[in-house]
Amino acid sequence: METQKRLLKYVLKYKTRLILAMILGALMAACTLVMSVMIKWFVMAGSSESSIADMWLVQYGVERGWFTQDNAAPALMWIVAGFGTTVVAAFAVGRRLQMVAFMPAFGLAAASAALVGQNLGAKKPGRAQKSALISMGMAFAIMESIGLATFILAPRLVSAFNQEPEVVAAGTSYLRIVTFGYAFAACGIVLGRAISGAGDTVPPMVITLVGLWFLQVPLAYALAQWTGLAEQGVWWANVAASVALATMTGTYFFIGRWKKRKL
């Protein structure tokens, strides 16, 4: 426990440099990927493989999670760090528990991607859409149940990692707020992977970048600094981003452009 406290004090002492370095690293990775894709696009222009959606760099980046929520974690940590070591510890514990909670959703998302690819390959786009929607429905139901259980058991879950009353209270607040976005996030994850499974990998990447860097991070800062919500503003920004990502992904999914992809 003392070691953790010393580490947190060190992080907070140099928080601006450390977190800005992490943010810069994440942005450099994203920019490097995009530049690589553009170079390859210009080199291959005019060929049958010139479609940017087909480029393995984009698909590799999306499938490896380069544009997932973890990409924005350093920026969110920078915002949270301004509220002290207790909130930082609670945020860290909450994110660990959140990652575990979403394992079923990611499992269903992987299955959805495989089913969509298989059905599109068999020239059955209708069945591909149906399989994705069934996977989404299952993910929604499972994550609603997990969210309810998390809401009820939040204090016990946090105390399993850290038993300090202040951390337990802040961690409980985090978990109980973000659970309102669990079902929406699950829908977005499943539909996003379904679209990627069809080979249409760029739209999910763009949607995720917009939802995280142009919505969640700015909104988290605004709510935390310019309202009376303090750190809870960061928690509510998480929920807002989950709803927005699910809405944007669902809209693109039902437009149906992904069904025209040739595998």
N, C-alpha and C positions, 0 to 999 in steps of 0.2 A: 504493500500500500504506500509506504514512504517513497519507494522508487517511482511509483506512478505519479505521486504528487510532485516530486522533483522534476520529472520529465515534463509534466504539464506546465510547471512554472517556467521551465526553459523554453518550451514551445511558445508560451504567452509572451515571454520576454522578447523573443525574436520572431513573433508571429507574422508581422508584416513581411519581413524578408522571406521567411520560409514559405508562407502561403502564396505570396506573389510568385515565388519561384515555381511552385507546383502549378499554379494557374498558367504561367508562361509555358511550362513544359507541356501541359495538356493542349494549349492552343497551338504550340509549335508542331505537336504530333498531328493535330487535325489539319493544319495548314500544309504540312509536308505531304499528307495523304492526298489532299485536294490538288496540290501542285503536280504531284506525280500522275494523278488521273488526267489532268489537263494536258500534260506533256504527252502522255500516251495517246490521248484523244487526237491531238494535232498530228502526231506521227502516223497514226493509223487512219486518219481522215480519208474517206473515199473507199475504204475497204469494207468488206461485209461485216467486219468486227468493230466498226467505228462507233457503234452505239455506246454511249457512256454507261448505260445501265448494265452492259455486259462485262464491263471491265473488272477483272479479278481483284484489283486493288480495292475498289469500293465494296465489293462483296466480302472480301476478306476483312476489311475494317468493320463493316456492319456485323458480321457474324462473330467477330472476336470481341464485340462490345466496345469499340473505341468511341462510340457515340452514345453510350448508355449514361445512366444517371451518375455513375461513378466519375465520369469525365468532369462533371460540375461540382463534385464533392469538395475540392480545394477552395473554390469560391464560397461555397456555403459555410465551410469551416471558418473561413476568414470572418464572415459575418457573425457566426456564433461565438467566435473567440472573444469578441468584444464584451461578452456578458459574463466572463469569468470561467474559472476552472471547473466549477460545478456543472455549468451548462455544457461545457465542452465534453466532460465525461459522460453526461447524460445523452448527448447527441451521438457520441461514439457507441455507447451501449445500444441505443435505439436503432441505429443503422445496422448493427450486427444482427439484432433480432429481426429487423425488417428484411434483411437479405435471406435469412432462414425462412421467414414466412412466405417469401415469394418463390421458393423452390418448386412447388406444385405448378404455379403459373408458367414458369420457364419450361418445365417438363411438357406441359400441354402445348406450349408454343412450338417447341421442337417437333412434337408429333403433328401439329397443324401444318408446319412448313413441309414436312415429308408427304403428308396426304395431299396437300395442294399441288406439289410438284408431280406426284404420281398421277393424279387425276387430270392435270393439264397435259401431261405427257400422253395420256390415253384419250385426249381430245374430248374430255368431259368437264368443261368449265363450270357447269351447273352443280355437279357433284363436288367439285373443288370448293366452290363457295359454301355449299351446305356443310361440308366437313369442317371448314374454318369456323362457321357460325356455331356448330355443335361444340367444337373445342372452346370457343369463346364462352358459350353458355355454361359449360362445365367449370371453366376457370372462374367465371363470375360467381357461381354458387359456392365453390370451394373457398375463394378468397373472402366472400361475405362471411362465411362460417369462421374462417381464421381471424378475420377482423373482429368479429363479435367476441371470440374467445380471447383475443389479445386485449381488447378493451376492458374485459372483465378481470383478466389476470395480469394486467400491466404491472402493478406494484410488485407482485411476486416474480415476474419475469426479470424486471430490472434488478431487483435485490439479489437475484442469482449471480449477477456479475459485479454488483457494487452495493454494499449495504449501508452506505452513508445516507441518512434521511434526506438531505438536500438533493443528492443525486437521484435517489429513488423518486422523489417528488417531481423533479424536472423530467426525468426519464418517463415517468408515468404520463405526464402532460404530453410529451412528444408522441408516445405510442397511441394514446387515446385520440389525438387529433389526426395523425396520419392515417389511422385505420379508416377514416371516412373516404379516403381515396383508393383503398385497396382494390375494390371491385373495378373501378374505372381503370386503374393502372393495369390490372390483369387483362381487361378487354383490349387495351392498347397494345400490350405486349404480344398477345396471341394474334391479333389481326396484323400487327407489324411483321411478325415472323411469317405469317401466311403470305403476305405480299412479297416478302423476300424469297420465300419458297417458290414463288412463281418466277423468280429471276428479276423482279422489278425492285432492285435494292436501293436505288437512289432516293425515292420518295420517303421511305421510313427514316433514312439518314437525315434528310433535310427537316422532316417533321420533328425528329428528336432534337436536333441542333436548335431549332427555333423554340421548341417548348422549354428547353433547359436554359440556354444562354440568353434568349431574348424575352423569356417570360418568367421562369422560376427564379433565376438569380436576381434580376432587377426587382421583381416583386418582393422577394425575400428581404432584400436590402431596404426597400421602401417601407414595408410593413414593420420591419424591426426598428428602423431609425426614425420614421416620421409619424408613427402612430403609438398608441399606448400598449401595443401588443408585445413589445420587446422581442425576446427570443421566440415567443409563440407565433410571431409573424413569419418566421422561417418555416415553422411547422405547417402553417396554413398555406404558405406558398407551395409547399410540397403537394398538398391536396389540390390546389388550383391547377398546378402543372399536370397532375395525373388526369384531371377532368379534361383539360385542354388537349393533351396528347391523345387521349382516347377519342375525343371528338374529331380531331383532325385526321387521325388514322382511320377511324370509322367512315368519315366522309369520303376519303380517297378509296377505301375498300369498296364502298357501295357505288362509286362512280364506275368501277369495273374495268379500268384500263389495264390492270394487271392480268385480267383474263385473256387478253389478246397477245400476251407474250408467247413466243415460240421457244419451246425447250428442246 
